[in-house]
Amino acid sequence: MKKFWGELLKFFGVREEQWPSGYIYVRRASDKRYYFVITGRNNKVVVTSETYDTKQACMKGVESVRTIIRGAYSIKDFAG
């Protein structure tokens, strides 16, 4: 599955040095909905999720992504 993730990122034009390397940031949008972003090795945003009505739903999305990429990614919660 990790190969699939890498191929998907390449398809969308994400260079290897931008691939996720450790952080998933959970944030709150101006409309009070939740979303997460995954940063690359250069600390630039690689992926931004859809928005979720609840933090619990957002965290389910985070866990789904972590399952796919199978990394020991740290979650940084800025949603409050």
N, C-alpha and C positions, 0 to 999 in steps of 0.2 A: 504494500500500500504506500510505503514511503516513496517508491519509484514513481507511482502514479502522481503523488503530490508534487514531486519535482517536475514531472512532465507537464502537469497542469500549470505550474508557475512559469515554466518556459514558454508554454503556449500563449500566456498573457503577457509575455515580454519581460518577465522579471528575471534579472540577471542573478547568477548563483550567489554573488556576494550580498544580495538583498534577501536571500532566503531567510525564513524565520530562524532565530538563533537563541531564543530563550524567554521572550516576554510576550504575554498577551495582556493588554491593558483593557480593563473594563471601565467604561465611561458612561456619563449621563448626558444626553442631548438636551438642547434648549427646550424641547417639547416635553421634557421629563421622562422620556423613554430611554432604555438602556441599549448599549451596543458595545462591541469590543473591536480592538484593532490588534493586528499582529505586526511586530516590527522585524526588520531584517538585521543582518549583522552590522550594518552601518547606521542602525537606529532610526531608519526611515520606515514609514508605514508601507507594508506590503499588501495587507488585506484589511478591509473594513467590513464588518458584518452588516446585516440588516438590523433594524431596530426592533426591540422587544418591549412589550408592555410592562413586564415585571423583571426584576433582577433575577429571580429564580429561573425564568425562561432564558434569559441571557446566559446564565451560568450553564444551563443545559447545552446551549449552543457552543460554549467554550469547551465543554467536555467532549462534545461530538468532534470538534476540530482536533482536540488533543488526541483522541482515539485514532483519527485518520493519520496525523503526522507522527504519532508515536514518539513524541519527544518529552523530555522532562522540562516542560516550559513552566516558568514561574508566572503566576497571575498577579498583576498589580491592579488593585481596586481603587479607582479614582472616582467611583460613582457615589460614594458616601453611604 
